[in-house]
Amino acid sequence: TATGKLPARVLAAARRSGAAPCVVCLAGSVDAAAVPGSGFDAVIPVTPPDMPLTEALRPETAAALLRAAARSCASDFSE
């Protein structure tokens, strides 16, 4: 989750550093209700909502999904 231990620590460290103007979380799936209070500038889902977890966890599928999410993120924040 975006508020789990590791994401929360990464977010806190980025904010403390003062160097990160924007902090984005790539998540397997996203609960839209949890995003506004998460503290992240954006939370981008990696897995399509209708994709079974077993398929999303296949290495080749996971790699393709991460690449697509990273491209989406880069596109969203390069404007």
N, C-alpha and C positions, 0 to 999 in steps of 0.2 A: 504494500500500500504506500501511497505517497507520504503518509505520516508514520510509516514504519521506522524502525531504529536506524537503518542505514540511510534511507533518503533524508530523514530528519537531520542526521548528523552532517551529511554532505551539504544540505541546505544551510545549516547553521555555520559551517566552516566557510562556505562561499560568502555568506552575508558578513561574517566577521572580517574576512580578508579585505573587503571593500573594493576588490578588483573585479568582481563579477557583476556586470551591469544587468545581467539577465540569467536566471537560473531555470532550466527546463528539466522536467522529469519525463523520461520515457518509461511507460508502464505497460505491462502485459495487457491489461484492460483498464478502463477508466469508469469510475462511478462519477457521473457529472455533478452530483450533489456534493461530493467531497472536494472538488477542485477549488472553489472560491476560498475556502479557509485553509488551504494547504500551505500557503506561503510561497509556492512556486509561481513564476511568471507565466508558465504554461505547463500543462500536463498532456502529453501526447500519447495516445494509445498505440501500441505496437501490433496487437492482435485484433483482427476484425471481430465484431461481436458474435458473428455466427460461426466462427471457426472453432472446431473441437480442440481442447487443450492438447490431446495426444498429437494432433497434426501440427499445432503451433510449436510444440517442443521438439519436433524433428530438426536435427541440426541444419539441414539445407533450407527448410522452411523458416526456421528462426532467423537464420542469417539474412534471408531475403526480406523478411518482415522488418528486421532492424535497419537494413539499408534503406528501405522505403520510408520508414519513420524518420530516419536521419535526414533524408532528402527533403521530406516534408518540413521538418524543423528548419533546415537551412533555408528553404524557400520562404517560409513564413517570417523568418527573422532577418532576411537579407534585404527586405524592402524598406 
